Amino acid sequence: MDYRSEPLLRYLEDAAAAQPTPGGGSVAAVAGALASTMASMAAAFTSGKDKFKAVQAEIDEAIERLAAARWRLLDLAHEDMDAYSAIMAAYRLPKATDQEKAARIEAIRKATRNSIRVVEGVLSASRDVLVVALRLAGIANPNLISDVGVAAELALGAVKAARINVEVNLSGLKDEAEAAAVRSRTEEIVTQAEQLADEVRKAVLDQLRL
């Protein structure tokens, strides 16, 4: 199912149903994509206005970066579904002989690594939305500042949700050094995202409370 051409309600109903996909990683990606829309809206309401002519180049760049992040996250939402299906297929492989057991273990590791790659992509793309949101908090049309704040909070939620899915997948890795490296990369992005979201939140609330 390609939800990019389906009504939003279809995705929501399938995510809520008793079926394996869309699951947590996919939903995290969609949350990140939604975050990008609110930041993009703030930028769009700034673009082309004489009052903000001095930052037009930055606004154009923000709109471009957010669009790229949005499409990347939508792609990742589908890649996560495929990755989970591949993991389930690997676990269903036969294991009657030593050769089959070895092949099954390798298939599980390969599918797990791919799933981790996908969720790490969600982490990175959602963090990128926060980077742009922070800049917009300082230059965008102040009438849209609350939407910048919404974008930041959603993006942070996407990062934290993706982090949980990384942890879920790490249970399928038997290489402790590899798992530690993945966890380190993940925590670094989470820390960055939390700092960015804090800065956006402060900037937004400072403006709203004037």
C-alpha positions as CSV (number, residue, x, y, z in Angstrom):
1,M,0.0,0.0,0.0
2,D,1.4,3.4,-1.0
3,Y,-0.2,5.8,1.4
4,R,1.3,8.8,-0.4
5,S,-1.6,8.6,-2.8
6,E,-4.2,7.5,-0.3
7,P,-6.5,9.7,2.0
8,L,-5.0,10.4,5.4
9,L,-7.9,8.5,7.0
10,R,-6.8,5.3,5.3
11,Y,-3.3,5.6,6.9
12,L,-4.8,6.4,10.3
13,E,-7.2,3.5,10.2
14,D,-4.6,1.0,9.1
15,A,-2.1,2.3,11.8
16,A,-4.9,1.8,14.4
17,A,-5.8,-1.7,13.2
18,A,-4.7,-5.1,14.5
19,Q,-2.1,-5.4,11.7
20,P,1.7,-5.2,11.8
21,T,2.1,-2.1,9.6
22,P,2.1,0.8,9.6
23,G,3.9,0.6,12.9
24,G,5.9,2.8,15.3
25,G,8.7,3.6,12.9
26,S,6.4,4.6,10.1
27,V,4.2,6.7,12.4
28,A,7.3,8.5,13.7
29,A,8.3,9.4,10.2
30,V,4.8,10.7,9.4
31,A,5.0,12.8,12.6
32,G,8.3,14.3,11.3
33,A,6.7,15.0,7.9
34,L,3.8,16.8,9.7
35,A,6.3,18.8,11.6
36,S,7.9,20.0,8.4
37,T,4.5,21.2,7.1
38,M,4.0,23.7,10.0
39,A,7.5,25.1,9.6
40,S,6.9,25.3,5.8
41,M,3.7,27.2,6.4
42,A,5.4,29.8,8.5
43,A,8.1,30.2,5.8
44,A,5.5,30.4,3.1
45,F,3.7,33.3,4.9
46,T,7.0,35.1,5.1
47,S,8.1,34.6,1.6
48,G,7.5,37.5,-0.9
49,K,6.7,40.0,1.8
50,D,8.5,43.4,1.5
51,K,8.9,43.4,5.3
52,F,11.0,40.3,5.2
53,K,12.9,41.0,1.9
54,A,16.2,40.9,3.8
55,V,15.8,37.3,4.7
56,Q,14.1,36.1,1.5
57,A,17.1,33.9,0.5
58,E,17.0,32.2,3.9
59,I,13.3,31.7,3.6
60,D,13.7,30.1,0.1
61,E,16.4,27.8,1.5
62,A,14.2,26.9,4.5
63,I,11.2,26.0,2.2
64,E,13.5,23.8,0.0
65,R,15.1,22.0,3.0
66,L,11.7,21.4,4.6
67,A,10.2,20.0,1.4
68,A,13.2,17.7,1.0
69,A,12.8,16.5,4.6
70,R,9.1,16.0,4.2
71,W,9.4,13.8,1.1
72,R,12.3,11.9,2.7
73,L,10.2,11.2,5.8
74,L,7.3,10.0,3.7
75,D,9.6,7.7,1.9
76,L,11.0,6.4,5.2
77,A,7.4,5.8,6.4
78,H,7.0,3.3,3.7
79,E,10.6,1.9,3.9
80,D,9.9,1.2,7.6
81,M,6.9,-0.9,6.7
82,D,8.9,-2.9,4.2
83,A,11.8,-3.3,6.6
84,Y,9.5,-4.7,9.3
85,S,8.0,-7.1,6.8
86,A,11.5,-8.3,5.9
87,I,12.3,-8.9,9.6
88,M,9.2,-11.0,10.1
89,A,9.9,-13.0,6.9
90,A,13.5,-13.7,8.2
91,Y,12.1,-15.0,11.5
92,R,9.8,-17.3,9.6
93,L,12.7,-19.0,7.7
94,P,13.2,-22.7,8.4
95,K,15.7,-23.7,11.0
96,A,15.7,-27.5,10.9
97,T,19.4,-27.9,9.9
98,D,22.6,-26.1,10.9
99,Q,22.8,-24.6,7.4
100,E,19.2,-23.3,7.6
101,K,19.9,-21.9,11.1
102,A,22.9,-20.0,9.9
103,A,21.0,-18.7,6.9
104,R,18.2,-17.6,9.1
105,I,20.4,-15.8,11.6
106,E,22.2,-13.9,8.8
107,A,18.8,-13.0,7.2
108,I,17.6,-11.6,10.6
109,R,20.8,-9.6,11.0
110,K,20.6,-8.2,7.5
111,A,16.9,-7.2,7.9
112,T,17.6,-5.8,11.3
113,R,20.4,-3.6,10.1
114,N,18.2,-2.3,7.3
115,S,15.4,-1.5,9.7
116,I,17.9,0.4,12.0
117,R,19.1,2.3,8.9
118,V,15.6,3.4,8.2
119,V,14.8,4.6,11.7
120,E,18.1,6.4,11.9
121,G,17.0,8.2,8.8
122,V,13.9,9.3,10.6
123,L,16.0,10.6,13.4
124,S,18.2,12.6,11.1
125,A,15.5,14.0,8.9
126,S,13.4,15.0,12.0
127,R,16.4,16.7,13.5
128,D,16.9,18.6,10.3
129,V,13.4,20.0,10.6
130,L,14.3,21.3,14.1
131,V,17.4,23.0,12.7
132,V,15.3,24.9,10.2
133,A,12.6,25.6,12.7
134,L,15.1,27.3,15.0
135,R,16.2,29.6,12.2
136,L,12.6,30.4,11.3
137,A,11.9,31.3,14.9
138,G,14.2,34.2,14.4
139,I,13.2,35.4,10.9
140,A,9.7,34.2,10.0
141,N,6.6,36.2,10.1
142,P,5.8,36.6,13.8
143,N,2.1,35.9,13.2
144,L,3.1,32.3,12.4
145,I,5.5,31.9,15.4
146,S,3.1,29.4,17.1
147,D,3.3,27.2,14.0
148,V,7.1,27.1,14.2
149,G,6.7,26.0,17.8
150,V,4.2,23.2,16.8
151,A,6.7,22.1,14.2
152,A,9.5,21.9,16.7
153,E,7.4,19.9,19.3
154,L,6.2,17.4,16.6
155,A,9.8,17.0,15.2
156,L,11.1,16.3,18.7
157,G,8.4,13.8,19.3
158,A,9.3,12.1,16.0
159,V,12.9,11.9,17.1
160,K,12.1,10.4,20.5
161,A,9.6,7.9,18.9
162,A,12.3,6.9,16.4
163,R,14.8,6.4,19.2
164,I,12.4,3.8,20.8
165,N,12.3,2.0,17.5
166,V,16.0,1.9,17.3
167,E,16.1,0.2,20.7
168,V,13.5,-2.3,19.6
169,N,15.7,-3.2,16.6
170,L,18.9,-3.5,18.6
171,S,17.6,-6.6,20.2
172,G,18.1,-8.3,16.9
173,L,21.8,-7.4,16.7
174,K,24.1,-9.9,18.5
175,D,27.2,-7.7,17.8
176,E,27.5,-5.6,21.0
177,A,30.0,-3.2,19.5
178,E,27.8,-2.5,16.6
179,A,24.8,-2.0,18.9
180,A,26.8,0.4,21.0
181,A,27.8,2.4,18.0
182,V,24.2,2.7,16.9
183,R,23.0,3.6,20.3
184,S,25.7,6.3,20.5
185,R,24.7,7.8,17.2
186,T,21.1,7.8,18.3
187,E,21.7,9.4,21.6
188,E,23.8,12.2,20.0
189,I,20.9,13.1,17.7
190,V,18.4,12.9,20.5
191,T,20.5,15.3,22.5
192,Q,20.8,17.7,19.6
193,A,17.1,17.5,19.0
194,E,16.3,18.3,22.6
195,Q,18.6,21.3,22.6
196,L,17.1,22.6,19.4
197,A,13.6,22.1,20.6
198,D,14.3,23.9,23.8
199,E,15.7,26.9,21.9
200,V,12.7,27.0,19.6
201,R,10.3,26.7,22.5
202,K,12.0,29.6,24.4
203,A,12.0,31.8,21.3
204,V,8.4,31.0,20.5
205,L,7.1,31.5,24.1
206,D,9.2,34.7,24.4
207,Q,7.4,36.2,21.4
208,L,3.9,34.9,22.4
209,R,4.2,36.4,25.8
210,L,5.2,39.9,24.7
